Amino acid sequence: MRLLPWTGTDGKPCYLSTDDPDSLLSRLADEVEDAQLASAEQVLAGAKAVLGDPKAGERAVLFALTRAVESLEDLLRVAVSRGERLDLKSPTK
């Protein structure tokens, strides 16, 4: 079972059951993960800029922190999903 990079409407995790890493849904999940990683890079750069600006106000810092938390949630989901898939590929399993 692959943990997908999105949740259901109820906020619960979504899983994909397939042995085909090239299935349409697998490729879509890969694309979403790649977009989440790219977005996190942009969020990190923006957060660093805000934190490095002594004139940044409370709203800017709060916005940067909020986006950083969202990105961290996405990245943790990607890491868990990829880690689980690596465990399945391990020759000892």
C-alpha positions as a Markdown table, in Angstrom:
| # | Residue | x | y | z |
|---|---|---|---|---|
| 1 | Met | 0.0 | 0.0 | 0.0 |
| 2 | Arg | 1.4 | 3.4 | -1.0 |
| 3 | Leu | 0.6 | 6.4 | 1.1 |
| 4 | Leu | -0.5 | 9.1 | -1.3 |
| 5 | Pro | 0.6 | 12.7 | -1.0 |
| 6 | Trp | -2.9 | 13.9 | -0.3 |
| 7 | Thr | -5.7 | 13.2 | 2.2 |
| 8 | Gly | -9.3 | 12.4 | 1.8 |
| 9 | Thr | -12.0 | 15.0 | 2.3 |
| 10 | Asp | -12.2 | 13.9 | 5.9 |
| 11 | Gly | -8.5 | 14.6 | 6.4 |
| 12 | Lys | -7.6 | 10.9 | 6.6 |
| 13 | Pro | -4.7 | 9.4 | 4.7 |
| 14 | Cys | -5.3 | 7.9 | 1.2 |
| 15 | Tyr | -3.6 | 4.8 | 0.1 |
| 16 | Leu | -3.0 | 3.2 | -3.3 |
| 17 | Ser | -2.9 | -0.6 | -3.7 |
| 18 | Thr | -0.9 | -1.5 | -6.9 |
| 19 | Asp | 2.2 | -3.3 | -7.8 |
| 20 | Asp | 2.6 | -1.0 | -10.9 |
| 21 | Pro | 4.8 | 2.0 | -10.1 |
| 22 | Asp | 3.9 | 3.3 | -13.6 |
| 23 | Ser | 0.1 | 3.2 | -13.2 |
| 24 | Leu | -1.7 | 6.4 | -13.9 |
| 25 | Leu | -2.4 | 7.1 | -10.2 |
| 26 | Ser | 1.2 | 6.2 | -9.2 |
| 27 | Arg | 2.6 | 8.7 | -11.8 |
| 28 | Leu | 0.1 | 11.4 | -10.6 |
| 29 | Ala | 1.3 | 10.8 | -7.0 |
| 30 | Asp | 4.9 | 11.1 | -8.1 |
| 31 | Glu | 4.1 | 14.4 | -9.8 |
| 32 | Val | 2.3 | 15.8 | -6.8 |
| 33 | Glu | 5.2 | 14.8 | -4.5 |
| 34 | Asp | 7.6 | 16.5 | -6.9 |
| 35 | Ala | 5.5 | 19.6 | -6.8 |
| 36 | Gln | 5.3 | 19.5 | -3.0 |
| 37 | Leu | 9.1 | 19.3 | -2.9 |
| 38 | Ala | 9.6 | 22.2 | -5.3 |
| 39 | Ser | 7.0 | 24.3 | -3.3 |
| 40 | Ala | 8.9 | 23.5 | -0.1 |
| 41 | Glu | 12.1 | 24.9 | -1.6 |
| 42 | Gln | 10.3 | 28.1 | -2.4 |
| 43 | Val | 8.7 | 28.3 | 1.0 |
| 44 | Leu | 12.0 | 27.8 | 2.7 |
| 45 | Ala | 13.6 | 30.5 | 0.6 |
| 46 | Gly | 10.8 | 32.9 | 1.5 |
| 47 | Ala | 10.9 | 32.0 | 5.2 |
| 48 | Lys | 14.7 | 32.6 | 5.3 |
| 49 | Ala | 14.1 | 36.0 | 3.6 |
| 50 | Val | 11.5 | 37.0 | 6.1 |
| 51 | Leu | 13.6 | 35.8 | 9.1 |
| 52 | Gly | 16.6 | 37.7 | 7.7 |
| 53 | Asp | 14.7 | 40.9 | 7.4 |
| 54 | Pro | 14.8 | 42.9 | 10.6 |
| 55 | Lys | 11.9 | 45.0 | 9.3 |
| 56 | Ala | 9.6 | 42.0 | 8.8 |
| 57 | Gly | 6.5 | 42.4 | 10.8 |
| 58 | Glu | 4.5 | 40.0 | 12.8 |
| 59 | Arg | 2.1 | 39.2 | 9.9 |
| 60 | Ala | 5.0 | 38.4 | 7.6 |
| 61 | Val | 6.6 | 36.1 | 10.2 |
| 62 | Leu | 3.2 | 34.4 | 10.9 |
| 63 | Phe | 2.6 | 33.9 | 7.2 |
| 64 | Ala | 6.1 | 32.4 | 6.6 |
| 65 | Leu | 5.7 | 30.1 | 9.6 |
| 66 | Thr | 2.2 | 29.0 | 8.5 |
| 67 | Arg | 3.5 | 28.1 | 5.0 |
| 68 | Ala | 6.5 | 26.4 | 6.5 |
| 69 | Val | 4.3 | 24.2 | 8.7 |
| 70 | Glu | 2.1 | 23.3 | 5.7 |
| 71 | Ser | 5.2 | 22.4 | 3.7 |
| 72 | Leu | 6.7 | 20.3 | 6.5 |
| 73 | Glu | 3.4 | 18.3 | 6.8 |
| 74 | Asp | 3.6 | 17.6 | 3.0 |
| 75 | Leu | 7.3 | 16.7 | 3.2 |
| 76 | Leu | 6.8 | 14.3 | 6.1 |
| 77 | Arg | 4.0 | 12.5 | 4.2 |
| 78 | Val | 6.4 | 12.2 | 1.2 |
| 79 | Ala | 9.2 | 10.9 | 3.4 |
| 80 | Val | 6.9 | 8.3 | 5.1 |
| 81 | Ser | 5.5 | 7.2 | 1.8 |
| 82 | Arg | 9.0 | 6.8 | 0.2 |
| 83 | Gly | 10.4 | 5.2 | 3.3 |
| 84 | Glu | 7.6 | 2.6 | 3.3 |
| 85 | Arg | 8.2 | 1.9 | -0.4 |
| 86 | Leu | 12.0 | 1.4 | 0.3 |
| 87 | Asp | 11.2 | -1.1 | 3.0 |
| 88 | Leu | 9.1 | -3.1 | 0.5 |
| 89 | Lys | 12.0 | -3.2 | -1.9 |
| 90 | Ser | 14.5 | -4.3 | 0.7 |
| 91 | Pro | 16.0 | -7.7 | -0.1 |
| 92 | Thr | 15.6 | -8.8 | 3.5 |
| 93 | Lys | 11.8 | -8.5 | 3.4 |
